[in-house]
Amino acid sequence: EIDPNFNTEDEDINTMVEYYASEEDFNNGIAIADPTSFTTSEAPTTIIAEVVDLDNFCSSAEQQSFEIRVNPIPLVDITDMDGAIVCIDPQTGEVIETDFSPPILDTELSEEDYAFEWSLNGTPIAFTGSAYAVEGPGTYTVTVTDLTNNQTSCQASSTAEIIQSNGPDFEVNVLSQAFDGSHSVEVTNIQGDGNYEFAIDNGPWRSLSEGEQSIIFTDLEAGDRVVRGRDVGGCGEVTIPVSLIDYPQFFTPNEDGYNDRWNIIGLANQSNAKIYIFDRYGKLLKQLSPSSPGWDGTYNGKALPGNDYWFSVQYEEPSSGVRKEFKANFTLKR
């Protein structure tokens, strides 16, 4: 800012100072209209000043000049990291390291030419380097000071907000009963800081719709299934195994690698379950372990003919833990 006031030793002399932005302006009589708001981007800019007697408008015989040097502020910008995700372990509060976590706020400026002050949510951080690996969520600000000119020490700041995320915590409820034929499970009590989606085994991912508190998967086949939940941002995946119990309607023991054995599906983790196979007259043909490969369609080493056979199974209902018995028939095809 240029001071337009001019003081002389004789307060009775009525004078003012005119300023010119260049020698050309001076020669053409184009004075700076408002010196208090004068700005320039040229470096350096030579300002010419002369004194004018306001009584007769005569100018001083000599002029004075001075230079205005423009020093650019540091070019710092970390806003491209605004909205970046840091993965945080919900149990320990520590950063989970991935290929993107923790985010690095890099000014890409020289530590020899600039000084750096960092803050988190307005509180200074004890770090003075040019690139900062964040340790949690919040609003990060870096203020950069130019060290190449000790007279100006020009500064500039930039800010980025970092978002916390982690893998989901959730529960799985088996909604269907054993031997229902078609099965369903519910993903519920979903907790965590991320944006989550869920899948059964390697099936398609589904996320909560607006207003939903749980996700239900229906028309599931029996067997040992895995419910998967993951953070869309990449901060972790959690899996929960479930067993959906049912039985094959038929089997074909022809050693072609398909349906060669018969056993209850999804019961392998119940070692105390009991499975019995009978012929149509009630004769016991085989007692099976739920974890065994299954019945091969023989009795005393002899292949039995294609026909309907009966079974009974004693097991614990997964949804309630109640001990139950189920009976039905299936078909041996040859």
Phi, psi and omega in degrees: 000136181261133179277115181279349182279142181230128180254136174242166179292332180258107183289350180278344179282125183265100184227167173213164179250130174257139180243144180232139186281349179197167177295324179298315177298323179297315181295329181268002178070027180260097182275159174290122188295314182229092183301333183289342180243017182288133175228157176210151176246356180276140181229122352274165174243127180265121179260131178252134181234141174221155180262135181241129175279117185284349177280322182236001179059028173276142180265157178295149181290333180243151178242159175243153177222154176209159184257141169253119179259130181259117177255122182293143175287156179299140177270098181233133182207109175249014183292343177293345177265003179297126183089002177295155186252136170246128181275126182238129175291118184293340181278318185255341184078005182272156179289133174269122183276126174227189178288351178232353181239131003280151175295147177253118176271100189249117178284340182060031178247156182286133177284348176278328185262346185223153172252148187232132174236126183247149175216154177238117182053037177088352180262127182302144176253139180281068180210135184233015180277175183274344181225127186241128174271113188294152183243005179177178181282165176137184180262117181258135178232135174241133175248124185250131179246132179284121180264357185281345178227103185292341183281332184253317183049051182301143182235156172209151182232157175211152188226147175215141177259128180254135185254138178272144175209165176197174178291158185280153168247126185205168177241156177236124176251129174277115184275329181274159175268159175302142177067026177284342182092311175236135191238157180214149177226155180239129171266120187218177181051050183281124183231154176139176184259359187262187173253114195249154171218158190224155180209159172256123183053236180254026180284182182293149180277142177229142178243164179293132172280165181301128179090348180281144175248349181207166177234133179248128175256126183242173177056043180268142175283154180291160177133184176277111183248162178235124174268125184246135174232135182218157174277128182299328180285353177096017184266024173133154178228139180237138179238142176230119179281144174224151178245123177252115192267131175197185181224149177290139179288337180204167169211160186229087184284066180249012176060033175266004179090000180235123176055037183280343180230153178242132175200165176291136181272136174078018183244005186297335182273001176254089185293340181268004177289148181235131183234129179234140179242135183232158169273183186294344180263001178091008180284130180288122180257328186197138168252127187252147166271137181296341180263003181279166177299335179115177182280136182262007177083023179240162174220120185056038177081001182253134179291128178275154183287160175298130183184179173272141178229158185246157178214159168226146181222134174251127190206175174252127179294120184301325184286338184232341184078006181282136178286128183225167173231139180228140179229142177194184178233161177217173187242133170264121181249134176236000000 
